Amino acid sequence: MLETIILIIIINVTYMTLTTLRLIMVIKGFPRVASLLSIVEVFIYLMGLTMVLDDLSNPWNMAAYCLGWGLGVFVGSLIEQKLALGYVLFEIIINLEDAEIVHELRSKGYGVTSWLADGKNGQKICMRVIAKRKNEKKLRNTVLEMWPKAFIISYEPSKLNGGFLVKQMKSAR
C-alpha cells in the first residue's frame, strides 16, 4: 500500500511538472517541444489516474494524487525559473546627471536605447534595456549598484525583431 501511495505521488509530480513545462513551451513559442512533452504527459497522467480509479475506496490514493499534483506544479515552476526562457525588457529612469550609466551598461554588453525626458523634479534619462531572462537579476543588480535610486520596470516582451539583441543572437548561431 505504501509503495502504491509513493508511486502515485511520483507519477503526479512528474505529470504536473511536464504539464507546467508544456504550458510554458506553448506560451514561449516552442510548439514542437510542447507537443512531444504532451505525449509523455498524457501517458503518465493515465497511469496515475488508473491507479487511483482502480481503488476509489482508498482515500490515501486520492490524497497522494492531490499531493503529487501540488508538488508537480511547484517542481515545474522551479525548473521554469532555472530555464528562464525568453527575454526581459527593462525601462529605467535616472536623473540626467547620472547619464554615465548608459555608457556603463553598453560597455557591459547590454543594448541600451536612451532619451531625455522631463520628470517632476527635472531632467531625466529614460532607457530601454533588453536582456535574456536568465540575466534579469544580474542586470537589475548592476543598475541598482550604479544608481540605487533608479526607477525600474521590467516585463517580458512576447515578440522581437530587429535591434541590437536580435543581431547578437543571429551572430551567435
C-alpha positions as CSV (number, residue, x, y, z in Angstrom):
1,M,0.0,0.0,0.0
2,L,2.8,2.5,0.9
3,E,4.5,1.7,-2.4
4,T,1.3,2.5,-4.3
5,I,1.0,5.8,-2.5
6,I,4.6,6.8,-3.2
7,L,4.2,5.7,-6.8
8,I,1.1,7.8,-7.2
9,I,2.9,10.9,-5.8
10,I,5.9,10.3,-8.1
11,I,3.7,9.9,-11.1
12,N,1.7,13.0,-10.4
13,V,4.8,15.1,-9.6
14,T,6.2,14.0,-13.0
15,Y,2.9,14.6,-14.7
16,M,2.3,18.1,-13.3
17,T,5.9,19.1,-13.9
18,L,5.6,18.2,-17.5
19,T,2.2,20.0,-17.7
20,T,3.8,23.1,-16.3
21,L,6.7,22.9,-18.7
22,R,4.4,22.2,-21.7
23,L,2.3,25.3,-21.0
24,I,5.4,27.4,-20.7
25,M,6.7,26.0,-24.0
26,V,3.4,26.8,-25.7
27,I,3.5,30.4,-24.3
28,K,7.2,30.9,-25.3
29,G,6.6,29.7,-28.8
30,F,8.0,26.2,-28.8
31,P,5.0,24.2,-30.1
32,R,7.1,21.1,-31.2
33,V,8.7,20.7,-27.8
34,A,5.2,21.2,-26.2
35,S,3.7,18.5,-28.4
36,L,6.4,16.0,-27.5
37,L,6.0,16.8,-23.8
38,S,2.2,16.3,-24.1
39,I,2.6,12.8,-25.4
40,V,4.7,11.7,-22.4
41,E,2.5,13.8,-20.1
42,V,-0.8,12.2,-21.1
43,F,0.7,8.7,-20.8
44,I,1.9,9.4,-17.2
45,Y,-1.4,11.0,-16.4
46,L,-3.3,7.9,-17.5
47,M,-1.1,5.7,-15.4
48,G,-1.6,7.7,-12.2
49,L,-5.4,8.2,-12.8
50,T,-5.8,4.5,-13.4
51,M,-4.1,3.6,-10.1
52,V,-6.5,5.9,-8.2
53,L,-9.6,4.9,-10.1
54,D,-8.9,1.2,-9.5
55,D,-9.4,1.7,-5.8
56,L,-11.7,4.7,-5.2
57,S,-12.4,3.3,-1.7
58,N,-8.9,4.2,-0.6
59,P,-8.7,7.9,0.4
60,W,-4.9,7.7,0.7
61,N,-4.6,7.1,-3.0
62,M,-6.6,10.3,-3.7
63,A,-4.6,12.2,-1.1
64,A,-1.4,11.1,-2.7
65,Y,-2.8,12.1,-6.1
66,C,-3.6,15.6,-4.8
67,L,-0.2,15.9,-3.1
68,G,1.7,14.8,-6.2
69,W,-0.3,17.3,-8.2
70,G,0.7,20.3,-6.0
71,L,4.3,19.2,-5.7
72,G,4.4,18.8,-9.5
73,V,3.3,22.4,-10.1
74,F,5.9,23.6,-7.6
75,V,8.7,21.5,-9.2
76,G,7.7,22.6,-12.7
77,S,7.8,26.2,-11.6
78,L,11.3,25.8,-10.1
79,I,12.5,24.2,-13.4
80,E,11.0,27.0,-15.4
81,Q,12.8,29.6,-13.3
82,K,16.1,27.8,-13.9
83,L,15.4,27.6,-17.6
84,A,14.5,31.3,-17.7
85,L,13.4,31.1,-21.4
86,G,12.8,34.4,-23.2
87,Y,13.8,37.9,-22.6
88,V,13.1,40.7,-20.2
89,L,12.7,44.4,-21.1
90,F,13.8,46.9,-18.6
91,E,12.6,50.5,-18.6
92,I,14.9,52.5,-16.4
93,I,14.6,56.2,-15.4
94,I,17.5,58.0,-13.7
95,N,18.5,61.6,-13.1
96,L,20.2,63.4,-16.0
97,E,23.4,63.9,-14.0
98,D,23.8,60.1,-13.8
99,A,23.8,59.6,-17.5
100,E,27.1,57.7,-17.4
101,I,25.1,54.6,-16.5
102,V,24.0,54.4,-20.2
103,H,27.7,54.1,-21.3
104,E,28.4,51.7,-18.4
105,L,25.6,49.4,-19.4
106,R,26.7,49.4,-23.0
107,S,30.3,48.6,-22.0
108,K,28.9,45.6,-20.2
109,G,27.3,44.4,-23.5
110,Y,23.7,45.5,-23.0
111,G,21.8,47.1,-25.8
112,V,20.6,50.4,-24.5
113,T,18.2,52.9,-26.1
114,S,18.1,56.1,-24.2
115,W,16.3,59.5,-24.4
116,L,15.8,62.7,-22.4
117,A,12.6,63.2,-20.5
118,D,11.1,65.8,-18.2
119,G,10.3,64.4,-14.7
120,K,8.6,66.0,-11.8
121,N,12.0,67.1,-10.3
122,G,13.9,67.9,-13.5
123,Q,15.5,66.3,-16.5
124,K,15.7,62.5,-16.6
125,I,17.3,59.9,-18.8
126,C,14.9,57.1,-19.8
127,M,16.4,53.8,-21.0
128,R,15.2,50.6,-22.5
129,V,17.4,47.7,-22.0
130,I,16.7,44.1,-23.1
131,A,18.4,41.0,-21.8
132,K,17.9,37.3,-21.6
133,R,15.6,36.4,-18.7
134,K,18.4,34.4,-17.1
135,N,20.3,37.7,-16.8
136,E,17.4,39.6,-15.3
137,K,18.7,39.6,-11.7
138,K,22.2,40.5,-12.8
139,L,21.0,43.5,-14.9
140,R,18.8,44.7,-12.0
141,N,21.7,44.4,-9.5
142,T,24.1,46.2,-12.0
143,V,21.7,49.1,-12.4
144,L,21.0,49.4,-8.6
145,E,24.7,49.2,-7.8
146,M,25.4,52.1,-10.1
147,W,22.3,54.1,-9.1
148,P,20.3,52.8,-6.1
149,K,17.5,55.3,-6.8
150,A,16.8,54.1,-10.3
151,F,13.2,53.7,-11.2
152,I,12.9,50.3,-12.9
153,I,10.1,48.5,-14.6
154,S,10.6,45.1,-16.1
155,Y,8.4,42.8,-18.2
156,E,8.6,40.1,-20.8
157,P,8.2,41.1,-24.4
158,S,6.3,38.5,-26.5
159,K,7.7,39.2,-29.9
160,L,11.1,40.6,-31.0
161,N,12.5,41.6,-34.4
162,G,15.4,43.9,-35.3
163,G,17.7,45.8,-33.0
164,F,20.9,45.0,-31.1
165,L,19.8,41.8,-29.3
166,V,18.4,40.2,-32.5
167,K,21.6,40.9,-34.4
168,Q,23.6,39.5,-31.4
169,M,21.5,36.3,-31.4
170,K,22.0,35.8,-35.2
171,S,25.8,36.2,-34.9
172,A,25.9,33.7,-32.1
173,R,24.5,30.9,-34.2
